[in-house]
Amino acid sequence: MNISHWKNTINLIRIKQLEYHQPSLSSYIEKQKAITQLVLFERPTFVIDKELLKQFKTNHLNAQHKNMFEKIVLNNKSAFSTLK
């Protein structure tokens, strides 16, 4: 079994388990006309703060921990609220 066959087998297992395929960086670069080519993507859409915080169950936390949690979520809002 050669390396490319082994990689394909691993990728198939990942696709079945995760139901998602992440293309390799080398295949992405091979398909580009130039590595320095910039691609314009649409800006991700975000939810408002109240909607984002509603998605988490925080009723078991005391007030101090709830405030700390909300600050962490809101400081990292882009990681929690982008739609992919």
ZAVEXTI-426631 format. One record per residue: residue in one letter; z, x, y of N, C-alpha, C in turn. Coordinates in pm, whole numbers, plus 50000, padded with zeros to 5 digits. Each point is the difference from the previous one (the first is absolute). Layout:
% ZAVEXTI-426631
(A; (Z; X; Y); (Z; X; Y); (Z; X; Y))
...
***
This chain:
% ZAVEXTI-426631
(M; (50000; 50085; 49882); (50000; 49915; 50118); (50000; 50090; 50124))
(N; (49899; 49984; 50086); (49994; 50083; 50120); (50084; 49939; 50112))
(I; (50015; 50073; 50108); (50088; 49959; 50109); (49951; 49873; 50068))
(S; (49871; 49987; 50024); (49951; 49880; 50068); (50021; 49875; 49914))
(H; (49983; 50013; 49870); (50026; 49886; 49911); (50148; 49962; 50004))
(W; (50086; 50102; 50001); (50144; 49978; 50006); (50038; 49931; 50131))
(K; (49942; 50044; 50114); (50027; 49938; 50130); (49953; 49855; 50002))
(N; (49884; 49974; 49942); (49950; 49862; 49995); (50092; 49911; 49918))
(T; (50051; 50052; 49890); (50092; 49923; 49917); (50128; 49969; 50077))
(I; (50055; 50097; 50070); (50120; 49980; 50081); (49974; 49897; 50109))
(N; (49885; 50008; 50066); (49965; 49905; 50106); (49989; 49858; 49946))
(L; (49940; 49984; 49882); (49990; 49867; 49940); (50137; 49941; 49970))
(I; (50091; 50083; 49952); (50136; 49954; 49974); (50067; 49957; 50129))
(R; (49984; 50079; 50106); (50059; 49964; 50130); (49943; 49870; 50054))
(I; (49869; 49983; 49987); (49937; 49877; 50048); (50056; 49879; 49926))
(K; (50016; 50011; 49870); (50054; 49889; 49922); (50145; 49971; 50036))
(Q; (50079; 50103; 50023); (50141; 49980; 50031); (50021; 49952; 50144))
(L; (49933; 50061; 50095); (50022; 49971; 50141); (49902; 49898; 50057))
(E; (49893; 49973; 49927); (49893; 49912; 50046); (49943; 50046; 50134))
(Y; (49993; 50131; 50015); (49948; 50060; 50122); (49944; 50138; 49966))
(H; (49893; 50038; 50068); (49942; 50133; 49979); (49995; 50074; 50132))
(Q; (50060; 50117; 50003); (49997; 50087; 50118); (49896; 50108; 49974))
(P; (49889; 49997; 50075); (49899; 50104; 49980); (50057; 50138; 50032))
(S; (49950; 50101; 49932); (50048; 50135; 50024); (49948; 50050; 50134))
(L; (50073; 50092; 50058); (49959; 50057; 50128); (49868; 50074; 49987))
(S; (49980; 50070; 49889); (49875; 50075; 49984); (49879; 49905; 49991))
(S; (50016; 49885; 49934); (49887; 49906; 49994); (49973; 49939; 50137))
(Y; (50106; 49978; 50079); (49982; 49949; 50136); (49922; 50101; 50085))
(I; (50039; 50127; 49991); (49934; 50105; 50079); (49855; 50017; 49957))
(E; (49975; 49992; 49870); (49863; 50015; 49950); (49907; 49892; 50054))
(K; (50054; 49880; 50021); (49918; 49888; 50047); (49976; 50003; 50152))
(Q; (50077; 50079; 50073); (49986; 50006; 50145); (49886; 50092; 50040))
(K; (49937; 49966; 50111); (49893; 50085; 50051); (50056; 50130; 50055))
(A; (50116; 49991; 50059); (50069; 50119; 50052); (50150; 49976; 49988))
(I; (50073; 50104; 49970); (50144; 49985; 49984); (50065; 49963; 50133))
(T; (49941; 50044; 50110); (50058; 49971; 50131); (49957; 49864; 50055))
(Q; (49927; 49925; 49922); (49954; 49868; 50042); (50121; 49908; 50020))
(L; (50006; 49937; 50116); (50107; 49906; 50028); (49954; 49859; 49966))
(V; (50088; 49926; 49934); (49969; 49863; 49964); (50095; 49909; 50077))
(L; (49943; 49902; 50069); (50081; 49908; 50077); (50043; 49883; 49912))
(F; (50129; 49984; 49984); (50054; 49889; 49923); (50056; 49897; 50097))
(E; (50004; 49875; 49956); (50062; 49899; 50083); (50149; 50025; 50007))
(R; (50059; 49967; 50114); (50145; 50014; 50012); (50068; 49903; 49905))
(P; (50105; 50042; 49934); (50071; 49908; 49912); (50070; 49891; 50082))
(T; (50014; 49884; 49941); (50071; 49892; 50068); (50146; 50007; 49963))
(F; (50085; 49969; 50095); (50143; 50009; 49980); (50066; 49865; 50019))
(V; (50111; 49981; 49935); (50078; 49879; 50019); (50102; 50027; 50110))
(I; (50050; 49893; 50061); (50102; 50020; 50104); (50133; 50033; 49934))
(D; (50092; 50054; 50080); (50127; 50050; 49947); (50077; 49894; 49921))
(K; (50011; 49879; 50054); (50078; 49895; 49932); (49939; 49967; 49864))
(E; (49868; 49990; 49995); (49933; 49969; 49873); (50022; 50111; 49898))
(L; (49995; 50123; 50047); (50020; 50113; 49911); (50141; 50000; 49943))
(L; (50099; 49981; 50085); (50139; 50002; 49955); (50034; 49883; 49909))
(K; (49931; 49887; 50017); (50022; 49883; 49913); (49962; 50028; 49856))
(Q; (49914; 50097; 49978); (49952; 50030; 49865); (50106; 50069; 49914))
(F; (50109; 50043; 50060); (50106; 50070; 49928); (50125; 49913; 49993))
(K; (50062; 49999; 49883); (50127; 49929; 49984); (50113; 50095; 50040))
(T; (50066; 49968; 50110); (50106; 50088; 50050); (50134; 49927; 50013))
(N; (50009; 49879; 49944); (50124; 49923; 50016); (50118; 50062; 49925))
(H; (49975; 50090; 49908); (50109; 50067; 49927); (50054; 50121; 50075))
(L; (49936; 50040; 50110); (50042; 50117; 50076); (50097; 49959; 50111))
(N; (50094; 50089; 50030); (50085; 49972; 50115); (49921; 50028; 50127))
(A; (50054; 49961; 50115); (49925; 50007; 50127); (49954; 50142; 50032))
(Q; (50085; 50098; 49977); (49965; 50139; 50030); (49883; 50047; 49915))
(H; (50007; 49975; 49869); (49892; 50043; 49911); (49871; 49921; 50026))
(K; (50015; 49874; 50035); (49881; 49919; 50031); (49930; 50055; 50123))
(N; (50075; 50036; 50103); (49940; 50059; 50121); (49934; 50133; 49970))
(M; (50065; 50082; 49918); (49941; 50129; 49962); (49869; 49978; 49925))
(F; (50001; 49905; 49905); (49880; 49971; 49922); (49887; 49952; 50090))
(E; (50031; 49909; 50092); (49897; 49947; 50090); (49941; 50110; 50088))
(K; (50083; 50092; 50046); (49949; 50111; 50081); (49905; 50088; 49918))
(I; (50037; 50026; 49876); (49916; 50082; 49913); (49864; 49932; 49977))
(V; (50005; 49871; 49969); (49875; 49926; 49975); (49914; 49998; 50126))
(L; (50060; 49969; 50114); (49921; 49990; 50123); (49949; 50136; 50047))
(N; (50074; 50106; 49975); (49951; 50134; 50035); (49884; 50043; 49911))
(N; (49990; 49940; 49882); (49892; 50031; 49906); (49913; 49878; 49977))
(K; (49984; 49921; 50104); (49929; 49872; 49990); (49860; 50015; 49944))
(S; (49929; 50103; 50039); (49862; 50015; 49954); (49993; 50014; 49849))
(A; (50100; 50061; 49939); (50000; 50015; 49855); (50025; 49868; 49929))
(F; (50075; 49912; 50062); (50035; 49872; 49937); (49902; 49888; 50032))
(S; (49931; 50007; 50112); (49928; 49881; 50046); (49849; 50012; 50001))
(T; (49943; 50107; 49951); (49855; 50007; 49997); (49945; 49915; 49887))
(L; (49889; 49938; 50024); (49935; 49919; 49897); (49886; 50081; 49942))
(K; (50002; 50020; 49869); (49894; 50077; 49936); (49923; 49911; 49906))
***
